[in-house]
Amino acid sequence: MNEELKKEEVFSIQKFVSRDFVNNDYSSLVPNNDFERLEEFRKYLTEKMRDMLDKNYNLLINTLYRIDISEKKLAGLFSSKNKESIPEKLADLIIERQIEKINFRKRYREGNL
């Protein structure tokens, strides 16, 4: 993970994640908590992934699909022998995907596609 992100970039990632993680009543499962460092947000998201894996697996899978996490990456992750690392790796995949989306939108606005 890139720990060198600016505070504004970390806030932007949180905003995108918060928007994508909605419950059936459209309330966010990941509130926008204004973490200043990516590692703080990553720890929070890892715990949220652990909780969803245990208590709301179907919603987690639907959310990962909505975020557009690679099915190939997810299949590899869920078939791995080390099940304890799944929440942490899910958090990394989510953050990685959101950074890709942010960068794509930025390039689009700048006309650099």
N, C-alpha and C positions, 0 to 999 in steps of 0.2 A: 504494500500500500504506500502511496505517496503521501508522506507526512508533511511535505513542504507546501501543501495547498494553503492559499490565503484564507482568512476567516470568512470572507464573502463567498468563496468557492465551497467551503464546508457548509455554510448556511444554504447555499443553492442545492447542494446534494441532499441535505435534510428535507428541503421543501419538496423536491421531486419524490423522494422516498415516502414522505408523509402523504403526498397526493395519491400515490399508487397503492398504499396499504390501507384500504378502506374495508370496514366491516359491512355486514349485510344492510345495516341502516345508514351506510355512507359516512359513518364517523371514522376518523383516522385511527388505525391501530398503532401508528407510530407518530405521536404528536411531535410537532416541530419545537424541539427543546432548546434551540440556540446553543448547541455545543460549539465551542470555539476550535477544538482540535479534532481532526479526523479520527484519531485513535479513541477519543472519548465516545464519539458517535458509533464507531465500530463496535466497541464493547457493549453499548446500549442495544444496538441492532443484533448482536450475537445473542444476548439474553432473550430478546424478543423472538428470534428464530428458534431458540431452544424451547421457549414456552409454546410457540405455535406448533412445533413438531410434536410436542406432547399432548396438546389440548385441542388443536384445530388444524389438523393436517390438510384437510380438503381446502380450506380457505388459503392456507399457505401455498399449496400447489396452484390454485387459481390465480393468486397474486403473482407468483413467479412467472406464470404464463403471461399475465397482463403486462408485467414489467419487460417481458421479452428476453428472459434469461435463456441462453442456448440450451435446447433439450439435450444435446450431446454432452455438454458440461454437467448438467443435472444428472443424467443417467450415470455418468462416470462417478460423480460424487456419491449418489445414493447406493451405488454398487460397491463402493470401497469398503474395505474391512474395518477401517477406523471410524466407527459410527460417532465417537465422541467429538470428532473434529467437524462434523457436518454443520452445526450452527455457525461456527466461526467461518467456515468456507462459504456458506450461503451468504453471510453478511458481506464477505469480500466480493462475491459475484454480483450482489445487488449494487454495492458501491461502484464497482468497476463498470457495470452497465449504465448506471446513472451518469457517471463521468463521460462515458461514450456519447450518451444522448445530449448532454450539455455541450460537449465539444462540437458535435454535429450541428446543433442549433446555432452555435456561435459562428461556425464556418459558413452556414447557410446565410445568416444575416450579413456576413461580410462578403458574400458572393464568391467564396473560395471552395466551392464543391467541384 
